[in-house]
Amino acid sequence: MNKKLYSSYPQARLPDKALPIYKTGGFQGKSRVVTNLILLRWPNGRPCHLVNLWMTHKCLSTAARDSPKTLAGLITHLVRYCYNKNTSFFDFDEDDFVALKELLVQETIPTATGFRYKRNNNRTGQIQHTTLGFLYWVTNNHPELCTNPIVGLENSGANITISLKTNYKSGEQYLDHPEIVSAVPYNDDKAPIPESTIQILQDEIFRKHDWEELPAESRLKFIKDPELYSASNLYLYERRMFSIRMMKLMGMRPEELYDLDLFLNQNVKESKEIVAFTKKRGTPPPVRRFKIDASAARQFQNYLDARYRYIEFLDSRKTTVLQPNNIFLGYNGGTFKKESLTKELDRLCEGTKLSGIRVCYSMFRHRFITREINIRLEARFAKTPELKNGWTIGLRDEICREVIALTGHADPSSLYHYFHSEYNATTSDSSYSKMLRAGQELESAREELVSLHHQSKLRKLDFSQEVAALQSQINALQELIQKNK
């Protein structure tokens, strides 16, 4: 198994420039703080200086936490290839570009039933574009190191000849090469997560924290320190449920959920509004505001209360909370990283029958977008029924522009797929939207019920008869909705 070739640093202070001191004739050094810095090394452990200069440049140009790591993962393939072939970046040419492509396309990994390709064409294409982008950057920013240009346009004498093309959406230019593999459509890329799947995840969260079903490892922790285990168990349950509920409610990117600002959201119960920063959209990041109902506001406040209770408990133990200003706390006050959100979802899936099904946070985002478009379509239909006879460009663009204010997309065209799919579903079946709205109301009620049910068991309270009666009514209504879809 190949070792990871990069390390991440949340914050690093690097030398920036030297300013002359006129009185003494000397110089004064200035430093610069870089957040989310990624540094790479060769497989033998030595620093990969040119790549690190490029990565520093990239890290300085974005406030997104994940983008530098994504770039590092992509450029790693070039670093490993050059090391294994004992060739330098400056000697990398057309033959090497083709050889790297073949390596990426043909690489396989073992599975339970044999072997499968390690990556699809979309991933391979990203690696190829990143390779060209890095080598083009070296050519233009450090020409003194290059005997010949590494990457350049036709007749430039470069090792690799590229052409410039324009992205029709953004209008930005990008590098192209005949050997870049053709993209393939993602399988089920825009599928919203079903409510049944969310319920399975929430049930698994409860199962992991049920006092009566503690696994052996947890029982040992409980015996060793009952108070710490009980306090941590209740908080971790609330944190995991909160993550699922917020993704349902706002369809954010995981990084945006992780970076929810405590100060801006301290009065959600009164304001009925959640404030989130939009990642991948520059510095400072744009702010999005989500209007929510009383039930959602109450659930948000319940989590904050659980978080504060956990901090108070840790303070009583004289335990330092390492991230006191973060929305999420780690076990026993330790560090909780953004990647932990994704890992927790993966672990939940492993413990259920969802292990063989594609489940990811992007499906919550697709669910949110679909519903926001449906709400706006219904509002337009109520005002102008003729719109059901056929959509217009104006209708599509107006709705998509409104929804990107909530999703953080830069271009309304990114939501066209959702619009067309939802418009067809809404107009092809007159009962669709009514059933969707009824389903949304039932989901809100079920969220409250799940919370009551789990809290009663975790806190050793007996609401079993009341919860069972309400659950029976909700199940009957859900079955009715399913029959009439």
C-alpha positions as a printed Julia matrix, in Angstrom:
485×3 Matrix{Float64}:
   0.0     0.0     0.0
   1.4     3.41   -0.96
   2.07    5.76    1.92
   0.52    9.21    1.93
   3.06   11.73    0.66
   1.69   14.9     2.22
   1.12   16.42    5.64
  -1.39   19.11    6.56
  -0.84   22.04    8.93
  -3.87   24.05   10.13
  -1.68   27.15   10.41
   1.95   27.85    9.52
   4.13   30.96    9.62
   6.45   31.16    6.62
   9.12   33.68    5.56
   7.59   36.2     3.17
   9.98   39.03    2.28
  12.85   41.15    3.58
  12.49   44.92    4.01
  15.55   47.2     4.1
  16.42   49.01    7.32
  17.85   52.28    6.06
  19.46   53.39    9.32
  21.59   50.27    9.68
  21.79   49.13    6.07
  20.47   45.74    7.07
  17.18   43.96    6.44
  14.17   43.0     8.49
  12.42   39.75    7.69
   8.63   39.58    7.37
   6.6    36.42    7.78
   3.21   35.36    6.49
   0.64   33.06    8.08
  -0.77   30.37    5.81
  -3.87   28.45    6.88
  -4.47   24.84    5.86
  -0.95   24.49    4.46
  -0.13   21.21    2.72
   3.48   20.09    2.2
   4.58   17.1     0.12
   7.59   14.82    0.21
   9.13   12.28   -2.11
   8.57    8.6    -1.28
  12.03    8.56    0.35
  10.89   11.23    2.81
  12.79   14.21    1.4
  10.83   17.45    0.81
   9.46   18.01   -2.7
  10.41   21.69   -2.91
   8.87   22.73   -6.24
   5.56   21.1    -5.41
   5.62   22.75   -1.98
   6.14   26.19   -3.56
   3.16   25.52   -5.82
   1.05   24.2    -2.94
   1.87   27.27   -0.83
   0.74   29.46   -3.73
  -2.51   27.48   -3.96
  -3.12   27.54   -0.21
  -2.74   31.32   -0.15
  -5.36   31.7    -2.87
  -8.2    29.83   -1.15
  -9.94   29.85    2.22
 -11.43   26.38    1.65
 -10.05   23.69    3.93
 -10.52   20.79    1.54
  -9.21   22.27   -1.72
  -5.48   22.07   -0.82
  -5.85   18.47    0.35
  -7.65   17.6    -2.86
  -4.82   19.13   -4.91
  -2.23   17.29   -2.83
  -3.97   13.99   -3.46
  -4.01   14.69   -7.2
  -0.4    15.87   -7.59
   0.84   12.93   -5.51
   0.55   10.71   -8.59
   3.03   12.84  -10.55
   5.44   12.9    -7.59
   5.3     9.13   -7.21
   5.64    8.55  -10.96
   8.74   10.77  -11.28
  10.33    9.13   -8.25
   9.72    5.58   -9.49
  10.94    6.43  -13.01
  13.92    8.4   -11.67
  13.02   11.38  -13.84
  12.78   15.05  -12.92
   9.87   17.41  -13.48
  12.01   19.28  -16.02
  12.47   16.13  -18.15
   8.8    15.1   -17.99
   7.6    14.9   -21.61
   4.86   13.59  -23.92
   5.93    9.96  -23.45
   5.81   10.35  -19.67
   2.38   11.98  -19.85
   1.08    9.01  -21.85
   2.78    6.51  -19.51
   1.25    8.22  -16.47
  -2.18    8.06  -18.1
  -1.84    4.33  -18.8
  -0.77    3.72  -15.22
  -3.77    5.61  -13.86
  -6.26    3.95  -16.22
  -5.03    0.39  -15.75
  -4.37    0.32  -12.0
  -6.64   -2.12  -10.14
  -7.43   -3.02   -6.55
  -8.62   -6.36   -5.11
 -12.26   -6.85   -4.09
 -14.25   -9.7    -2.56
 -15.16  -10.93   -6.05
 -11.88  -10.26   -7.87
 -10.43   -6.95   -9.03
 -11.78   -3.59  -10.14
 -10.25   -0.45  -11.58
  -8.95    1.83   -8.85
 -10.38    5.05  -10.37
 -12.74    6.15  -13.12
 -11.99    8.49  -16.01
 -13.18   11.54  -14.1
 -10.57   11.03  -11.38
  -7.89   10.25  -13.95
  -8.77   13.41  -15.86
  -8.49   15.49  -12.67
  -5.02   14.07  -12.04
  -3.96   14.84  -15.63
  -5.25   18.42  -15.49
  -3.53   18.98  -12.13
  -0.27   17.58  -13.53
  -0.38   19.94  -16.5
  -1.36   22.86  -14.28
   1.59   22.32  -11.94
   4.14   21.87  -14.75
   2.75   24.93  -16.55
   3.11   26.92  -13.32
   6.75   25.81  -12.98
   7.41   26.77  -16.61
   6.01   30.26  -16.17
   7.12   31.05  -12.62
  10.58   29.46  -12.6
  11.85   29.62  -16.21
  15.41   29.94  -14.93
  15.22   26.31  -13.81
  13.99   24.98  -17.16
  16.38   24.28  -20.04
  13.24   23.97  -22.2
   9.66   24.88  -21.29
   8.0    21.84  -19.71
   4.46   22.71  -20.84
   3.58   25.23  -23.53
   1.56   26.05  -26.61
   2.38   24.8   -30.1
   5.73   26.02  -31.49
   6.94   26.96  -28.0
   9.5    24.14  -27.97
   7.94   22.7   -24.81
   8.28   19.06  -23.74
   4.47   18.81  -23.7
   2.31   20.75  -26.15
  -1.03   21.92  -24.84
  -3.9    24.07  -26.1
  -6.01   26.61  -24.23
  -9.77   26.11  -24.04
 -12.53   28.09  -22.35
 -15.0    26.75  -19.81
 -18.42   27.67  -21.19
 -19.85   28.11  -17.68
 -17.2    30.16  -15.94
 -15.53   31.71  -18.96
 -12.14   30.73  -17.51
  -9.41   29.19  -19.64
  -7.98   25.76  -18.91
  -5.2    23.57  -20.32
  -6.1    20.75  -22.69
  -4.17   17.86  -24.2
  -5.21   15.07  -26.61
  -4.23   12.37  -24.08
  -6.58   13.59  -21.37
  -9.2    10.88  -20.91
 -12.85   11.52  -21.73
 -15.12   12.2   -18.77
 -17.9     9.78  -17.89
 -21.22   10.63  -16.21
 -21.3     9.94  -12.49
 -23.58    7.11  -11.47
 -26.62    8.39   -9.62
 -24.72   11.58   -8.89
 -27.81   13.7    -8.2
 -29.79   11.2    -6.12
 -31.44   12.69   -3.0
 -31.1    10.57    0.12
 -34.38    8.76    0.89
 -36.13    9.39    4.2
 -35.99    5.67    4.94
 -32.18    5.8     4.72
 -32.04    8.76    7.09
 -34.21    6.86    9.57
 -31.85    3.87    9.39
 -28.9     6.16   10.11
 -30.66    7.75   13.07
 -31.64    4.36   14.46
 -28.0     3.27   14.17
 -26.88    6.38   16.05
 -29.22    5.45   18.87
 -28.12    1.8    18.81
 -24.51    2.88   19.28
 -25.49    4.8    22.42
 -28.17    2.54   23.89
 -27.26    1.73   27.49
 -28.78   -1.72   27.22
 -26.81   -2.67   24.09
 -23.32   -1.45   24.97
 -20.52   -3.32   23.15
 -17.75   -4.88   25.23
 -15.32   -1.99   24.7
 -17.9     0.55   25.83
 -18.79   -1.5    28.87
 -15.15   -1.37   29.93
 -15.14    2.42   29.56
 -18.36    2.6    31.59
 -16.95    0.44   34.39
 -13.71    2.43   34.49
 -15.39    5.86   34.72
 -19.22    5.8    34.75
 -19.62    9.59   34.99
 -17.3    10.34   32.07
 -18.82    7.63   29.92
 -22.4     8.75   30.64
 -21.67   12.42   29.9
 -19.71   11.63   26.74
 -22.27    9.1    25.55
 -25.11   11.64   25.77
 -23.11   14.39   24.04
 -21.82   12.17   21.21
 -25.37   10.99   20.56
 -26.55   14.61   20.31
 -23.61   15.56   18.07
 -24.28   12.76   15.6
 -28.02   13.4    15.48
 -27.37   17.12   15.07
 -25.11   16.46   12.06
 -27.82   14.46   10.3
 -30.54   17.0    11.12
 -28.51   19.99    9.93
 -27.64   18.26    6.66
 -31.33   17.55    6.14
 -32.27   21.09    7.04
 -29.73   23.05    5.01
 -27.96   20.69    2.59
 -24.58   22.22    3.37
 -21.16   20.98    2.41
 -19.63   19.07    5.37
 -17.0    21.79    5.72
 -19.72   24.42    6.06
 -21.45   22.39    8.77
 -18.15   21.95   10.6
 -17.5    25.7    10.48
 -20.92   26.86   11.72
 -20.22   29.94   13.81
 -21.31   29.63   17.46
 -21.51   33.38   18.03
 -23.66   34.06   14.95
 -26.0    31.2    15.87
 -26.36   31.65   19.61
 -29.97   32.92   19.36
 -31.41   30.56   16.76
 -34.4    29.73   18.94
 -35.49   33.38   18.89
 -34.33   34.41   15.4
 -35.56   31.23   13.62
 -32.52   31.63   11.38
 -29.26   29.73   10.95
 -26.23   31.56    9.53
 -23.59   29.66    7.54
 -20.5    30.66    5.59
 -20.26   29.58    1.95
 -17.03   27.73    1.23
 -15.2    27.68   -2.12
 -16.43   31.18   -2.94
 -13.52   33.45   -2.04
 -12.37   35.43    0.99
 -14.19   36.54    3.04
 -16.73   33.8     2.34
 -20.3    34.87    1.52
 -22.92   34.36    4.24
 -26.07   32.3     3.74
 -29.12   32.64    6.0
 -31.6    29.79    6.43
 -35.1    30.51    7.74
 -36.31   27.62    9.91
 -39.46   26.71   11.83
 -39.89   26.44   15.6
 -39.28   22.69   15.62
 -35.93   22.99   13.84
 -34.92   25.92   16.05
 -35.74   23.84   19.13
 -33.62   20.94   17.86
 -30.71   23.31   17.19
 -30.96   24.74   20.71
 -31.2    21.25   22.2
 -27.82   20.44   20.7
 -26.26   23.67   21.96
 -27.6    22.9    25.44
 -26.11   19.4    25.29
 -22.8    20.88   24.13
 -22.71   23.4    26.98
 -23.6    20.71   29.54
 -20.71   18.59   28.28
 -18.28   21.52   28.58
 -19.5    22.19   32.12
 -18.96   18.54   33.01
 -15.43   18.57   31.59
 -14.7    21.82   33.43
 -15.81   20.17   36.66
 -13.24   17.47   35.94
 -10.61   20.16   35.17
 -10.36   18.74   31.66
  -9.26   21.2    28.99
 -11.58   21.6    26.0
  -9.25   22.0    23.02
 -11.83   23.56   20.66
 -14.11   25.64   22.94
 -15.25   27.9    20.08
 -16.07   25.12   17.61
 -19.62   23.94   17.05
 -18.39   20.33   17.47
 -16.41   18.94   20.41
 -14.28   15.83   20.44
 -14.5    12.99   22.96
 -13.38   14.13   26.42
 -12.8    17.64   25.05
 -10.3    16.49   22.42
  -9.92   17.62   18.82
 -12.71   16.92   16.34
 -11.64   17.32   12.7
 -13.81   18.02    9.68
 -12.85   14.64    8.22
 -14.39   13.03   11.3
 -17.87   14.0    10.05
 -17.43   11.87    6.93
 -15.79    9.04    8.86
 -18.68    8.96   11.34
 -21.17    8.63    8.48
 -19.11    5.79    7.02
 -19.06    4.02   10.38
 -22.81    4.39   10.73
 -23.27    2.79    7.32
 -20.92   -0.07    8.24
 -23.1    -0.91   11.23
 -26.29   -1.15    9.15
 -27.61   -2.79    6.02
 -26.48    0.34    4.14
 -22.87   -0.86    3.91
 -23.32   -1.93    0.3
 -25.29    1.17   -0.75
 -23.89    4.53   -1.81
 -24.57    6.93    1.06
 -22.74   10.25    1.38
 -23.35   13.8     2.59
 -23.8    15.07   -0.98
 -27.08   13.11   -1.1
 -28.42   15.32    1.71
 -27.46   18.31   -0.44
 -29.32   16.88   -3.44
 -32.36   16.29   -1.24
 -32.31   19.88    0.0
 -31.98   21.35   -3.51
 -34.82   19.22   -4.85
 -37.17   20.35   -2.12
 -36.25   24.02   -2.37
 -36.99   23.95   -6.1
 -40.3    22.18   -5.46
 -41.39   24.85   -2.95
 -40.72   27.61   -5.47
 -42.39   25.77   -8.33
 -45.53   25.29   -6.26
 -45.58   28.98   -5.36
 -45.36   29.93   -9.06
 -48.02   27.39  -10.05
 -50.42   28.73   -7.43
 -50.0    32.23   -8.82
 -49.83   31.32  -12.53
 -51.37   27.87  -13.22
 -50.49   28.11  -16.94
 -46.83   27.49  -16.06
 -47.74   23.84  -15.57
 -48.26   23.59  -19.32
 -44.58   24.11  -20.03
 -41.55   25.59  -18.33
 -39.86   28.73  -19.58
 -36.25   29.84  -19.47
 -37.3    32.76  -17.31
 -39.0    30.46  -14.78
 -36.04   28.12  -14.66
 -33.42   30.85  -14.25
 -35.46   32.77  -11.67
 -35.96   29.74   -9.45
 -32.38   28.53   -9.8
 -31.07   32.0    -8.94
 -33.15   31.99   -5.75
 -31.98   28.53   -4.72
 -28.26   29.15   -5.28
 -28.55   31.84   -2.6
 -29.13   28.93   -0.19
 -26.8    26.35   -1.74
 -23.8    28.57   -2.36
 -23.41   27.65   -6.05
 -21.86   30.37   -8.18
 -23.8    29.6   -11.37
 -27.58   28.97  -11.63
 -26.94   26.52  -14.47
 -25.5    24.11  -11.89
 -29.09   23.52  -10.75
 -30.73   23.09  -14.17
 -30.67   19.3   -13.79
 -32.58   19.54  -10.52
 -35.07   22.01  -11.97
 -35.97   19.88  -14.98
 -36.27   16.72  -12.89
 -38.49   18.39  -10.3
 -40.6    20.24  -12.87
 -41.36   16.96  -14.66
 -42.24   15.2   -11.4
 -44.44   18.06  -10.21
 -46.4    18.51  -13.45
 -46.73   14.85  -14.39
 -48.58   13.95  -11.2
 -50.87   16.49   -9.55
 -50.71   14.67   -6.22
 -46.92   14.69   -6.1
 -46.44   18.07   -4.46
 -49.24   17.62   -1.94
 -47.78   14.31   -0.91
 -44.3    15.85   -0.69
 -45.55   18.61    1.59
 -47.41   16.12    3.75
 -44.3    14.0     3.88
 -42.23   16.98    4.99
 -44.63   17.68    7.85
 -44.53   14.03    8.88
 -40.74   14.06    8.78
 -40.68   17.03   11.14
 -43.03   15.2    13.51
 -40.98   12.04   13.25
 -37.8    13.97   14.07
 -39.41   15.15   17.28
 -40.61   11.63   18.03
 -37.19   10.07   17.4
 -35.62   12.62   19.71
 -38.17   11.93   22.47
 -37.85    8.17   22.08
 -34.06    8.11   22.16
 -33.74   10.71   24.9
 -36.18    8.85   27.12
 -34.16    5.63   26.84
 -30.77    7.29   27.17
 -31.95    9.2    30.24
 -33.84    6.22   31.69
 -37.29    7.82   31.38
 -40.35    5.8    30.43
 -42.35    7.4    27.6
 -42.75    4.09   25.8
 -46.55    3.98   25.61
 -46.92    7.59   24.45
 -44.13    7.22   21.88
 -45.56    3.96   20.57
 -49.0     5.51   20.07
 -47.58    8.48   18.15
 -45.3     6.23   16.11
 -48.26    4.1    15.09
 -50.12    7.15   13.78
 -47.1     8.42   11.86
 -46.46    4.99   10.33
 -50.08    4.81    9.16
 -49.84    8.25    7.54
 -46.53    7.38    5.87
 -48.03    4.2     4.41
 -50.94    6.23    3.09
 -48.55    8.64    1.4
 -46.61    5.78   -0.18
 -49.78    4.2    -1.56
 -50.88    7.43   -3.16
 -47.59    8.35   -4.79
